[in-house]
Amino acid sequence: MEIELVKKQLTRTDIASCLAYPTGNLWAFQMGPGQNGHAELKNHGRYKKPVIRGDWLGYVDEKGLTVDDFIILTMVEDAENGVSYNIRVEPNLELAMLLPKDEQDR
C-alpha cells in the first residue's frame, strides 16, 4: 500500500539545508530502538518542525533540484520487504517552459 506523505513545492531552505515536512506525518518516520534515521525535529525557531537531513542534500545535488520544483514523498508498506520511501520530482513548470527541451531533462 502506497501512502503520500509529503507533496510540496521546494523552498530555499529545502534546497540548501533540510527538507521540512508536515508535523502530521511525523508518525511515518519513527525509528525503533537501535535504528539510525535522518528524520528529526528542528528545535530552533518559533515552532518545532520535522525535517529530513542525512543524504537529502546529496539527492538535491544529484537530481539538480531547484526552488519551486515539486516533490512527492511516498511510503510503501510491503509484507515481504517492509517499509520503503520513494521521491517523485515534478520540475518547476514555469522554468521548464522557458528552457529548451534538451535542458529540461534531468
ChimeraX attribute file (.defattr): number of C-alpha atoms within 10 A of each C-alpha:
attribute: neighborCount
match mode: 1-to-1
recipient: residues
	/A:1	8
	/A:2	13
	/A:3	12
	/A:4	14
	/A:5	20
	/A:6	17
	/A:7	16
	/A:8	16
	/A:9	17
	/A:10	18
	/A:11	17
	/A:12	12
	/A:13	11
	/A:14	21
	/A:15	20
	/A:16	14
	/A:17	14
	/A:18	21
	/A:19	20
	/A:20	21
	/A:21	19
	/A:22	13
	/A:23	12
	/A:24	9
	/A:25	13
	/A:26	16
	/A:27	9
	/A:28	14
	/A:29	16
	/A:30	12
	/A:31	12
	/A:32	8
	/A:33	6
	/A:34	6
	/A:35	7
	/A:36	8
	/A:37	13
	/A:38	12
	/A:39	20
	/A:40	16
	/A:41	14
	/A:42	14
	/A:43	10
	/A:44	8
	/A:45	7
	/A:46	6
	/A:47	9
	/A:48	12
	/A:49	16
	/A:50	20
	/A:51	19
	/A:52	20
	/A:53	16
	/A:54	11
	/A:55	10
	/A:56	17
	/A:57	18
	/A:58	11
	/A:59	13
	/A:60	16
	/A:61	12
	/A:62	10
	/A:63	11
	/A:64	12
	/A:65	21
	/A:66	19
	/A:67	15
	/A:68	18
	/A:69	19
	/A:70	20
	/A:71	17
	/A:72	15
	/A:73	17
	/A:74	18
	/A:75	18
	/A:76	15
	/A:77	14
	/A:78	11
	/A:79	8
	/A:80	6
	/A:81	8
	/A:82	8
	/A:83	13
	/A:84	11
	/A:85	15
	/A:86	12
	/A:87	14
	/A:88	11
	/A:89	14
	/A:90	13
	/A:91	20
	/A:92	17
	/A:93	13
	/A:94	10
	/A:95	12
	/A:96	13
	/A:97	10
	/A:98	10
	/A:99	11
	/A:100	9
	/A:101	9
	/A:102	7
	/A:103	9
	/A:104	14
	/A:105	8
	/A:106	9
